[in-house]
Amino acid sequence: MMRVALYSRVSTDKQETENQVAQLREFAAKQNWIVTHEYTDVASGSKADRDGLKAMFAAASKREFDLVLFWALDRLSREGVLETLRYLERLTAYGVAYRSYTEQFFDSCGVFKDAIVAIMATLAKQERVKRSERTKAGLAVARNRGKRLGRPAKTVSTGQILALRSGGQSLRAIAKIAGVSHVTVASICKTNVPESTAVSA
C-alpha cells in the first residue's frame, strides 16, 4: 500500500489551504493510497525557509512515506527552476516519489518523467548562467561608478602593534587583536613605521 504525504501551501493567511487538501485527500483515496502525513505552509513559495517544507523533507529523508502529492508544482516551490529541480532531486535521492495533482506530467512514476526532468535541467542550467551574468554585470556597473569592491581597508595603529610586539605578543596574537592578517603585522614590525596607516586586512 502506497504511503503518501500531502503538501499544500498558500501565500497569505487570507487564503485557505483546505480546498487543496480536500482535493488531494480525495485523489489519494481514489488511488487506494494511505495518507500518513500532511504538511501545510502559509508563506511565499519563493522562500525556502518554510516549516512545513522542512518537516516534509526531514520525514522524507527517513522514508516515512513513499510519495509526496502536491496540488501543483508552484505550491511546492516558486524559487525558480533550479531550486525546484533540486527539491525533486532530493526526493528522488531519498527514494521518495512525487506527483502533482493538477499537472499529470509532473509524476516521477509516469512516462514523462525523464523528459520533464531533462527539460527542467536545461532550464536550470540557463538560470545559473543568467544569474552569473547578472552578478558580473552588477560588479562591472559598480566598478564603473568607482565603488570599491571587497572588504574595506582597516586603519591600523602601528604604534599599538609595535607596543604589543614589544610586550612579547606573537604576530598571530597581535593580528587577532588588531583584526588584520599576521602578514600585515609582520610587515609593520619589520618596517617599524611609527604612524597610522590604512592597510587591507
GITA-V396787 format. One record per residue. N is the residue number from 1. SS is DSSP state (H for helix, E for strand, C for the rest). PSI is psi as a letter, one per 20 degrees, with the letter a starting at -180 (NA if undefined). Layout:
n:N ss:SS psi:PSI
n:N ss:SS psi:PSI
This chain:
n:1 ss:C psi:p
n:2 ss:C psi:p
n:3 ss:E psi:p
n:4 ss:E psi:q
n:5 ss:E psi:p
n:6 ss:E psi:p
n:7 ss:E psi:p
n:8 ss:E psi:q
n:9 ss:E psi:q
n:10 ss:E psi:q
n:11 ss:C psi:h
n:12 ss:C psi:r
n:13 ss:C psi:i
n:14 ss:C psi:i
n:15 ss:C psi:q
n:16 ss:C psi:p
n:17 ss:C psi:i
n:18 ss:H psi:h
n:19 ss:H psi:g
n:20 ss:H psi:g
n:21 ss:H psi:g
n:22 ss:H psi:g
n:23 ss:H psi:h
n:24 ss:H psi:g
n:25 ss:H psi:g
n:26 ss:H psi:g
n:27 ss:H psi:g
n:28 ss:H psi:h
n:29 ss:H psi:h
n:30 ss:H psi:h
n:31 ss:C psi:i
n:32 ss:C psi:k
n:33 ss:C psi:q
n:34 ss:E psi:o
n:35 ss:E psi:o
n:36 ss:E psi:h
n:37 ss:E psi:q
n:38 ss:E psi:p
n:39 ss:E psi:p
n:40 ss:E psi:p
n:41 ss:E psi:p
n:42 ss:E psi:n
n:43 ss:C psi:r
n:44 ss:C psi:p
n:45 ss:C psi:i
n:46 ss:C psi:i
n:47 ss:C psi:p
n:48 ss:C psi:h
n:49 ss:C psi:m
n:50 ss:C psi:p
n:51 ss:H psi:g
n:52 ss:H psi:g
n:53 ss:H psi:g
n:54 ss:H psi:g
n:55 ss:H psi:h
n:56 ss:H psi:g
n:57 ss:H psi:h
n:58 ss:H psi:g
n:59 ss:H psi:h
n:60 ss:H psi:h
n:61 ss:H psi:h
n:62 ss:C psi:j
n:63 ss:C psi:l
n:64 ss:C psi:i
n:65 ss:C psi:r
n:66 ss:C psi:h
n:67 ss:E psi:q
n:68 ss:E psi:p
n:69 ss:E psi:p
n:70 ss:E psi:q
n:71 ss:C psi:g
n:72 ss:C psi:q
n:73 ss:H psi:h
n:74 ss:H psi:i
n:75 ss:H psi:h
n:76 ss:H psi:g
n:77 ss:C psi:q
n:78 ss:C psi:k
n:79 ss:C psi:i
n:80 ss:C psi:r
n:81 ss:H psi:g
n:82 ss:H psi:g
n:83 ss:H psi:h
n:84 ss:H psi:g
n:85 ss:H psi:h
n:86 ss:H psi:h
n:87 ss:H psi:g
n:88 ss:H psi:h
n:89 ss:H psi:h
n:90 ss:H psi:g
n:91 ss:H psi:g
n:92 ss:H psi:g
n:93 ss:H psi:h
n:94 ss:C psi:i
n:95 ss:C psi:k
n:96 ss:C psi:p
n:97 ss:E psi:r
n:98 ss:E psi:q
n:99 ss:E psi:p
n:100 ss:E psi:p
n:101 ss:C psi:g
n:102 ss:C psi:i
n:103 ss:C psi:n
n:104 ss:C psi:h
n:105 ss:C psi:i
n:106 ss:C psi:m
n:107 ss:E psi:o
n:108 ss:C psi:i
n:109 ss:C psi:i
n:110 ss:C psi:r
n:111 ss:C psi:i
n:112 ss:C psi:i
n:113 ss:H psi:g
n:114 ss:H psi:g
n:115 ss:H psi:g
n:116 ss:H psi:g
n:117 ss:H psi:h
n:118 ss:H psi:g
n:119 ss:H psi:g
n:120 ss:H psi:h
n:121 ss:H psi:g
n:122 ss:H psi:g
n:123 ss:H psi:h
n:124 ss:H psi:h
n:125 ss:H psi:g
n:126 ss:H psi:h
n:127 ss:H psi:g
n:128 ss:H psi:g
n:129 ss:H psi:g
n:130 ss:H psi:g
n:131 ss:H psi:g
n:132 ss:H psi:g
n:133 ss:H psi:h
n:134 ss:H psi:h
n:135 ss:H psi:g
n:136 ss:H psi:g
n:137 ss:H psi:g
n:138 ss:H psi:g
n:139 ss:H psi:h
n:140 ss:H psi:g
n:141 ss:H psi:g
n:142 ss:H psi:g
n:143 ss:H psi:g
n:144 ss:H psi:h
n:145 ss:C psi:j
n:146 ss:C psi:j
n:147 ss:C psi:p
n:148 ss:C psi:p
n:149 ss:C psi:q
n:150 ss:C psi:a
n:151 ss:C psi:q
n:152 ss:C psi:q
n:153 ss:C psi:q
n:154 ss:E psi:q
n:155 ss:E psi:o
n:156 ss:E psi:p
n:157 ss:C psi:o
n:158 ss:H psi:h
n:159 ss:H psi:g
n:160 ss:H psi:g
n:161 ss:H psi:g
n:162 ss:H psi:h
n:163 ss:H psi:g
n:164 ss:H psi:h
n:165 ss:H psi:h
n:166 ss:H psi:h
n:167 ss:C psi:j
n:168 ss:C psi:j
n:169 ss:C psi:q
n:170 ss:C psi:r
n:171 ss:H psi:g
n:172 ss:H psi:h
n:173 ss:H psi:g
n:174 ss:H psi:g
n:175 ss:H psi:h
n:176 ss:H psi:g
n:177 ss:H psi:g
n:178 ss:H psi:i
n:179 ss:C psi:k
n:180 ss:C psi:r
n:181 ss:C psi:q
n:182 ss:H psi:h
n:183 ss:H psi:g
n:184 ss:H psi:g
n:185 ss:H psi:g
n:186 ss:H psi:h
n:187 ss:H psi:g
n:188 ss:H psi:g
n:189 ss:H psi:h
n:190 ss:H psi:g
n:191 ss:H psi:h
n:192 ss:C psi:l
n:193 ss:C psi:p
n:194 ss:C psi:i
n:195 ss:C psi:r
n:196 ss:C psi:q
n:197 ss:E psi:q
n:198 ss:E psi:p
n:199 ss:E psi:q
n:200 ss:C psi:p
n:201 ss:C psi:NA
